[in-house]
Amino acid sequence: MIFAKIRNISSILLSALFLAYLPVKLSAQTVSVQNGYGEYGFGWMFGRNDACYIIMPQHVAGPFPRVTIRTSAPVVFSNATVIAPFWPGVDLAIGVARGELRDRCTAELDDLRLGSRELSSHTADLLRLSPNGEASRMPIKIQDRTYLDFTGTTADGSQDVSQGTSGAFAFANGRPIGMAITSDDPTRAKFMRAGEILINVRRFLEEQGGAYTPPQNNTTTAQADAPNALPLAFVSSSMPPINPMFSPENVVGDGPFVFAPARSMRLVLGFDDITQVSRLTAQSSPQKGQTSPKSILLRTSVDPNGNRFSNWARAEMGPDGILDTGNMAPRNARLIEIRVFDAWGEGDIVIDYVASY
């Protein structure tokens, strides 16, 4: 009997610890967003395939292709490319970031999938960040819940919910249930429901990414780091270019490599001797009627004839046209094989640049 009680108590304690951890994990993904006008709002970030995505209202992102993201304390900041592929009237945008931010990006898109407790909750906490990264929670009441949105009002009327709140998420039972998008009164704000965000963002990332053409950037991760890159050379390609001007040699030189989608898409680059590598970056800047690679497998070989390759990493080029594996465990390589399995959309596939470090 005593042992049974001990087991029950242990089970309760473990459950309590789990529930205590969950809100911290998800709410810690709240970030501050600064757009090109210098205006501030908020967003919520999640990780997917080596990239960090930030969900925010389109009006917070502003009209420029870049925003600056700041996390909760200890503050880490990073630039993010803005994507707003949704139809008119949907106040929703996505930022794509990498670098140091990725290590702090621990939530998942499915965290927006809510259970019955969250869907029926009548109260929530509105989470915002101060300039030094300190989180503040404001209790709100949930009212006027519709299919697409709900209204959140201050619980006691003593605090201001509207000023600078756009993009802040409300949390119920530690889970994000909605994003503040508009306010017509200091005591209340309208929130886009988490389910609506989930449907739109997932559809774009998994199905409709090719419908979006990313902005043309003069500076990219690969270009910025090129002076420190290892001396990669072109070895072979299973995909012929659509025109000799767009040859595969361009990925380690000047100009883009442009090729038609094929059943087997394999690009091999190499070094003069066995070289230690720990990171690979690439970029794609498709024009109208073109697209970027999506799912990628990286393989390496120390055999100069390329007879024996071993898997190095699976990766996904973001919809902003940037691939960056980040620093991985170093490995020796004579050859690096890049296998492209699919693309973000229809049309010829573009690879501007590949670099290794």
C-alpha positions as CSV (number, residue, x, y, z in Angstrom):
1,M,0.0,0.0,0.0
2,I,2.8,2.4,0.9
3,F,4.7,1.5,-2.3
4,A,1.5,2.1,-4.3
5,K,1.1,5.6,-2.7
6,I,4.8,6.3,-3.5
7,R,4.3,5.3,-7.1
8,N,1.2,7.5,-7.3
9,I,3.0,10.5,-5.8
10,S,6.0,10.0,-8.2
11,S,3.7,9.9,-11.1
12,I,2.0,13.1,-10.0
13,L,5.3,14.8,-9.5
14,L,6.6,13.8,-13.0
15,S,3.3,15.0,-14.6
16,A,3.7,18.3,-12.7
17,L,7.3,18.7,-13.9
18,F,6.3,18.0,-17.5
19,L,3.4,20.5,-17.4
20,A,5.7,23.1,-15.8
21,Y,8.3,22.6,-18.6
22,L,5.9,22.8,-21.5
23,P,4.7,26.4,-21.0
24,V,8.3,27.6,-20.6
25,K,9.4,25.9,-23.7
26,L,6.6,27.2,-25.9
27,S,6.2,30.7,-24.5
28,A,10.0,31.2,-24.6
29,Q,9.6,31.2,-28.4
30,T,8.1,34.6,-28.2
31,V,10.3,37.1,-30.0
32,S,10.5,40.8,-30.7
33,V,10.3,42.0,-34.3
34,Q,11.7,45.2,-35.7
35,N,10.8,46.1,-39.3
36,G,12.5,48.4,-41.9
37,Y,10.6,51.4,-40.6
38,G,12.1,50.9,-37.1
39,E,8.7,49.8,-35.8
40,Y,8.4,47.0,-33.2
41,G,6.0,44.2,-32.8
42,F,6.2,40.5,-31.8
43,G,6.1,37.0,-33.2
44,W,6.5,33.4,-32.3
45,M,9.2,31.1,-33.7
46,F,9.5,27.4,-34.4
47,G,12.2,25.2,-35.9
48,R,12.0,23.1,-39.1
49,N,14.7,21.4,-41.1
50,D,17.7,23.5,-39.9
51,A,15.8,26.8,-40.3
52,C,14.0,28.9,-37.7
53,Y,10.6,30.3,-38.9
54,I,9.0,33.3,-37.2
55,I,5.2,33.8,-37.4
56,M,4.1,37.4,-37.3
57,P,1.4,39.7,-38.7
58,Q,2.1,41.1,-42.1
59,H,1.7,44.6,-40.9
60,V,4.4,44.0,-38.3
61,A,6.8,42.7,-40.9
62,G,6.2,45.8,-43.0
63,P,6.9,46.2,-46.8
64,F,10.7,45.5,-46.7
65,P,12.2,42.0,-47.3
66,R,14.1,41.9,-43.9
67,V,13.3,42.2,-40.2
68,T,15.4,41.9,-37.1
69,I,14.4,39.3,-34.6
70,R,15.3,39.4,-30.9
71,T,14.7,36.6,-28.4
72,S,14.0,36.6,-24.7
73,A,16.9,37.0,-22.3
74,P,19.7,36.1,-22.8
75,V,19.0,38.1,-26.0
76,V,20.1,36.7,-29.3
77,F,19.3,38.7,-32.5
78,S,19.2,37.8,-36.1
79,N,18.0,39.1,-39.4
80,A,15.1,37.2,-41.1
81,T,13.8,37.2,-44.6
82,V,10.1,38.0,-44.8
83,I,7.7,35.9,-46.7
84,A,4.0,36.9,-47.2
85,P,2.5,34.4,-49.7
86,F,-1.0,34.5,-48.4
87,W,-4.1,36.0,-50.1
88,P,-5.2,39.6,-49.5
89,G,-6.8,40.1,-46.2
90,V,-4.8,37.6,-44.2
91,D,-2.6,39.6,-41.9
92,L,0.1,36.9,-41.7
93,A,3.7,36.6,-42.7
94,I,6.7,34.3,-42.1
95,G,10.3,35.2,-41.3
96,V,13.1,32.7,-42.1
97,A,16.2,33.0,-40.0
98,R,19.4,31.0,-39.3
99,G,22.6,31.6,-37.4
100,E,22.5,31.8,-33.6
101,L,18.8,32.0,-33.5
102,R,18.4,28.5,-34.7
103,D,19.8,27.1,-31.4
104,R,17.0,28.9,-29.5
105,C,14.3,27.8,-31.9
106,T,13.0,24.7,-30.1
107,A,9.2,24.8,-30.7
108,E,7.5,23.0,-33.6
109,L,4.7,24.0,-35.9
110,D,2.5,21.3,-34.5
111,D,2.6,23.1,-31.2
112,L,-0.2,25.2,-32.7
113,R,-2.4,22.1,-32.8
114,L,-4.5,22.6,-29.7
115,G,-6.4,20.2,-27.5
116,S,-9.9,20.6,-26.0
117,R,-8.7,22.3,-22.9
118,E,-7.0,25.1,-24.9
119,L,-9.9,25.4,-27.4
120,S,-12.4,25.9,-24.6
121,S,-10.4,28.1,-22.3
122,H,-12.0,31.3,-21.2
123,T,-8.7,32.9,-20.0
124,A,-5.2,33.2,-21.3
125,D,-1.8,34.9,-20.7
126,L,-0.7,37.5,-23.2
127,L,3.1,37.3,-23.5
128,R,5.3,40.2,-24.5
129,L,9.0,41.1,-24.3
130,S,10.7,44.2,-23.0
131,P,13.7,45.7,-24.9
132,N,16.1,43.8,-22.6
133,G,14.3,40.5,-23.3
134,E,12.3,40.1,-20.1
135,A,9.0,38.5,-20.6
136,S,5.8,40.0,-19.2
137,R,2.5,38.1,-18.9
138,M,-0.9,39.9,-18.9
139,P,-4.0,37.9,-17.9
140,I,-6.8,38.3,-20.5
141,K,-10.4,37.1,-20.9
142,I,-11.3,35.3,-24.1
143,Q,-14.6,36.6,-25.7
144,D,-16.4,36.5,-29.0
145,R,-14.7,33.4,-30.3
146,T,-15.4,32.7,-34.0
147,Y,-14.0,30.3,-36.6
148,L,-11.1,32.6,-37.5
149,D,-10.4,34.7,-34.5
150,F,-11.3,35.7,-30.9
151,T,-11.2,38.9,-28.8
152,G,-9.0,39.1,-25.8
153,T,-9.8,41.7,-23.1
154,T,-7.8,42.8,-20.1
155,A,-8.9,40.8,-17.0
156,D,-9.1,43.8,-14.7
157,G,-8.9,46.8,-17.0
158,S,-5.8,48.1,-15.3
159,Q,-3.3,47.4,-18.1
160,D,-3.0,48.5,-21.7
161,V,-3.4,45.6,-24.1
162,S,-3.2,47.5,-27.4
163,Q,0.0,49.5,-27.5
164,G,2.7,47.7,-29.4
165,T,1.0,44.3,-28.9
166,S,0.6,43.2,-32.6
167,G,2.2,39.8,-33.1
168,A,2.1,38.9,-29.4
169,F,0.7,35.4,-28.7
170,A,-1.8,34.5,-26.1
171,F,-1.1,31.2,-24.2
172,A,-3.6,28.9,-22.5
173,N,-2.2,26.0,-20.4
174,G,1.1,27.0,-21.8
175,R,0.2,26.6,-25.4
176,P,-0.1,29.3,-28.1
177,I,-3.8,29.8,-28.9
178,G,-3.8,33.0,-31.0
179,M,-1.8,36.0,-32.3
180,A,-2.8,39.6,-31.7
181,I,-3.5,41.4,-35.0
182,T,-5.7,44.5,-34.4
183,S,-7.0,46.6,-31.6
184,D,-9.7,49.3,-31.5
185,D,-9.6,49.9,-27.8
186,P,-6.8,49.9,-25.1
187,T,-8.5,47.2,-23.2
188,R,-8.9,44.6,-26.0
189,A,-7.4,43.1,-29.1
190,K,-8.4,40.7,-31.9
191,F,-6.4,37.5,-32.2
192,M,-6.0,35.2,-35.2
193,R,-6.6,31.7,-33.9
194,A,-3.7,29.3,-33.7
195,G,-5.6,26.8,-35.9
196,E,-5.9,29.3,-38.7
197,I,-2.2,30.1,-38.5
198,L,-1.4,26.4,-38.5
199,I,-3.4,25.7,-41.7
200,N,-1.9,28.5,-43.7
201,V,1.7,28.1,-42.6
202,R,1.7,24.3,-43.0
203,R,0.1,24.6,-46.4
204,F,2.7,27.0,-47.6
205,L,5.7,25.1,-46.2
206,E,4.6,21.6,-47.3
207,E,2.6,22.2,-50.4
208,Q,2.6,25.6,-51.9
209,G,6.1,27.0,-51.4
210,G,6.7,27.2,-55.1
211,A,4.0,29.8,-55.5
212,Y,6.2,32.3,-53.9
213,T,9.2,34.0,-55.5
214,P,11.7,35.2,-52.8
215,P,13.0,38.8,-52.9
216,Q,16.3,39.2,-54.7
217,N,19.0,39.7,-52.0
218,N,22.3,41.3,-52.8
219,T,23.9,39.7,-49.7
220,T,23.3,36.2,-48.6
221,T,24.7,33.8,-46.1
222,A,26.9,32.1,-48.7
223,Q,28.1,35.3,-50.4
224,A,28.9,37.0,-47.1
225,D,31.0,34.1,-46.0
226,A,32.6,33.3,-49.4
227,P,36.1,34.7,-48.5
228,N,36.5,32.1,-45.8
229,A,35.1,29.2,-47.9
230,L,37.1,26.1,-48.7
231,P,38.3,25.7,-52.4
232,L,35.5,23.6,-53.8
233,A,35.7,22.6,-57.5
234,F,33.0,21.2,-59.8
235,V,33.3,17.5,-60.5
236,S,30.1,16.2,-62.1
237,S,26.3,16.7,-62.5
238,S,23.5,14.4,-63.5
239,M,21.5,17.4,-64.7
240,P,22.4,19.2,-67.9
241,P,22.0,23.0,-67.8
242,I,19.1,24.5,-69.8
243,N,21.7,26.6,-71.6
244,P,25.5,26.6,-71.6
245,M,25.5,30.0,-69.9
246,F,23.9,28.3,-66.9
247,S,26.3,25.4,-66.5
248,P,26.8,23.5,-63.2
249,E,30.4,24.9,-62.9
250,N,28.7,28.2,-62.0
251,V,27.9,27.0,-58.5
252,V,31.6,27.5,-57.5
253,G,32.1,30.4,-59.9
254,D,30.0,33.2,-61.3
255,G,26.4,33.0,-62.4
256,P,23.6,30.5,-61.6
257,F,23.3,26.8,-62.5
258,V,19.8,26.3,-64.0
259,F,18.5,22.9,-64.9
260,A,15.2,21.2,-65.6
261,P,13.7,18.9,-62.9
262,A,14.8,15.3,-63.4
263,R,14.3,11.9,-61.8
264,S,17.8,11.9,-60.6
265,M,19.3,15.2,-59.5
266,R,22.9,14.8,-58.4
267,L,25.7,17.4,-58.2
268,V,29.2,16.5,-57.0
269,L,31.8,19.0,-55.9
270,G,35.3,18.2,-54.6
271,F,38.7,19.1,-53.3
272,D,42.2,18.4,-54.6
273,D,43.0,16.5,-51.4
274,I,41.1,15.1,-48.4
275,T,39.8,18.1,-46.5
276,Q,38.0,18.5,-43.2
277,V,34.5,20.1,-43.6
278,S,31.9,21.0,-41.1
279,R,29.4,23.2,-42.8
280,L,27.8,23.8,-46.2
281,T,25.8,26.7,-47.5
282,A,24.0,27.4,-50.8
283,Q,21.6,29.9,-52.2
284,S,19.0,30.1,-54.9
285,S,17.4,33.2,-56.5
286,P,14.8,32.0,-59.0
287,Q,13.2,34.4,-61.4
288,K,9.7,34.1,-62.8
289,G,8.9,30.6,-64.0
290,Q,11.8,29.2,-61.9
291,T,12.0,27.6,-58.5
292,S,14.4,26.6,-55.7
293,P,15.5,23.1,-54.5
294,K,13.7,21.9,-51.4
295,S,14.7,18.5,-49.9
296,I,18.4,17.8,-50.1
297,L,20.7,14.9,-49.0
298,L,24.4,15.7,-48.5
299,R,26.9,12.8,-48.9
300,T,30.7,12.7,-48.7
301,S,33.4,10.4,-49.9
302,V,37.2,10.2,-49.4
303,D,37.5,8.1,-52.6
304,P,38.7,10.3,-55.4
305,N,36.8,8.1,-57.9
306,G,33.5,8.6,-55.9
307,N,32.8,5.0,-55.6
308,R,31.8,5.0,-51.9
309,F,29.7,7.8,-50.5
310,S,28.3,8.0,-46.9
311,N,25.4,10.2,-45.8
312,W,26.4,13.4,-44.1
313,A,23.2,15.4,-43.5
314,R,19.6,15.8,-44.6
315,A,18.6,19.4,-45.1
316,E,16.0,21.7,-46.6
317,M,16.6,24.9,-48.5
318,G,14.3,27.5,-47.0
319,P,11.6,29.1,-49.1
320,D,13.8,32.2,-49.0
321,G,16.4,30.4,-51.2
322,I,19.0,29.8,-48.5
323,L,20.5,26.6,-47.3
324,D,22.9,26.6,-44.3
325,T,23.6,23.5,-42.4
326,G,25.3,25.4,-39.6
327,N,28.5,24.0,-37.9
328,M,28.3,20.2,-37.7
329,A,30.8,17.6,-36.5
330,P,33.9,17.9,-38.8
331,R,34.4,15.1,-41.3
332,N,37.0,14.3,-43.9
333,A,35.9,14.5,-47.5
334,R,37.4,14.4,-50.9
335,L,34.0,14.7,-52.6
336,I,30.7,16.3,-51.6
337,E,27.5,15.0,-53.3
338,I,24.3,17.1,-53.2
339,R,21.2,15.2,-54.1
340,V,18.1,17.2,-54.8
341,F,14.9,15.3,-54.3
342,D,12.3,17.9,-55.0
343,A,11.7,21.7,-55.5
344,W,9.5,24.3,-53.9
345,G,7.5,24.8,-57.1
346,E,7.2,24.3,-60.8
347,G,9.7,25.3,-63.4
348,D,13.5,25.1,-63.9
349,I,15.5,24.8,-60.7
350,V,18.2,27.4,-59.8
351,I,21.3,27.0,-57.7
352,D,23.4,30.2,-57.5
353,Y,26.1,29.3,-55.2
354,V,27.5,26.4,-53.0
355,A,30.2,26.9,-50.4
356,S,31.8,24.6,-47.7
357,Y,33.7,25.5,-44.6
